[in-house]
């Protein structure tokens, strides 16, 4: 996997699906058709996010494989939701926006949205 372009390895695909889990009725936002094919199942609602994302507190998970503005992604996540990024993002910017519990695993960044007091 490359941090610059977010190339997806098969092992990361399995890990992403394990992180998201297998509960029904989970809303997942993704930034590419490739990710949608990887995650899509009958039990999950998977949407490809467009550039003018305006959803608020809808997605349980957002999976990112390209550079995006972070604030709309934060706004679209439910409280307690997770962003899984295949591209490198600035920790300080993520903390400033309101993400917490940043973890890196196998080249992926996993960030949790704890609260939404600054949902812009």
C-alpha positions in Angstrom: 0.0 0.0 0.0 1.2 3.5 -0.8 0.4 6.5 1.4 0.5 8.9 -1.5 -2.1 7.2 -3.7 -3.8 4.9 -1.3 -3.1 1.6 -3.2 -5.1 -1.2 -1.7 -3.5 -4.5 -0.8 -5.7 -7.6 -0.5 -4.6 -8.1 3.2 -5.7 -4.5 3.9 -9.1 -5.3 2.4 -9.6 -8.2 4.7 -8.5 -6.1 7.7 -10.9 -3.2 6.7 -13.8 -5.7 6.6 -12.8 -7.1 9.9 -12.6 -3.6 11.5 -16.1 -2.7 10.0 -17.5 -6.0 11.2 -20.4 -8.0 10.0 -23.4 -6.4 11.8 -26.3 -5.6 9.6 -27.5 -2.1 8.7 -24.0 -0.5 9.0 -23.6 2.7 6.9 -20.2 2.9 5.2 -18.9 5.8 3.1 -16.0 5.1 0.7 -14.0 7.4 -1.6 -13.8 5.0 -4.6 -15.6 2.3 -6.5 -12.8 -0.1 -5.8 -13.4 0.2 -2.0 -17.2 -0.1 -2.6 -16.7 -3.4 -4.4 -14.4 -4.6 -1.6 -16.8 -3.7 1.3 -20.2 -4.0 -0.4 -22.5 -6.7 0.9 -26.2 -7.2 1.3 -26.0 -6.4 5.0 -24.2 -3.1 4.7 -25.2 0.2 3.1 -22.1 1.4 1.2 -22.0 4.7 -0.6 -19.3 6.3 -2.8 -18.8 9.8 -1.4 -18.8 12.6 -3.8 -16.6 15.7 -3.5 -19.4 17.9 -2.2 -20.3 15.7 0.7 -23.0 17.3 2.8 -24.2 14.3 5.0 -24.2 14.9 8.8 -23.7 12.1 11.4 -24.8 9.4 9.0 -21.9 7.0 8.5 -20.6 4.5 11.0 -17.4 4.1 9.0 -15.7 6.1 6.3 -12.9 4.5 4.3 -10.6 6.9 2.4 -8.1 5.9 -0.4 -7.4 9.4 -1.7 -6.6 12.8 -0.2 -9.8 14.6 0.8 -10.7 17.6 2.9 -11.1 16.2 6.4 -13.9 18.4 7.8 -16.7 17.1 5.6 -15.6 13.5 6.4 -15.7 14.3 10.1 -19.1 15.9 9.8 -20.5 12.8 7.9 -19.4 10.4 10.7 -21.7 9.5 13.5 -20.4 10.0 17.1 -18.3 7.0 17.8 -17.7 6.4 14.1 -14.4 5.6 12.6 -12.4 6.9 9.6 -10.0 4.4 8.0 -7.5 6.1 5.8 -5.1 4.5 3.3 -3.4 7.9 2.8 -1.3 9.7 5.4 -3.1 12.5 7.2 -1.7 15.1 9.7 -2.3 14.0 13.3 -2.5 17.5 14.6 -5.2 18.5 12.0 -7.2 15.4 12.9 -7.0 16.2 16.6 -7.9 19.9 16.0 -11.0 18.9 14.1 -12.1 16.5 16.8 -10.9 13.0 16.0 -9.3 11.0 18.8 -7.8 7.6 19.4 -5.6 7.7 16.3 -3.9 4.4 15.5 -1.8 3.2 12.6 -1.9 -0.4 11.5 -0.4 -2.0 8.4 -0.1 1.4 6.7 -3.6 2.4 7.5 -4.7 5.3 9.8 -7.7 4.6 12.0 -9.3 7.6 13.8 -12.4 7.7 16.0 -14.9 10.5 16.2 -15.8 10.8 19.9 -18.0 13.9 19.9 -19.4 16.5 17.5 -19.2 19.7 19.4 -17.4 21.2 16.4 -19.3 19.8 13.4 -19.0 23.0 11.4 
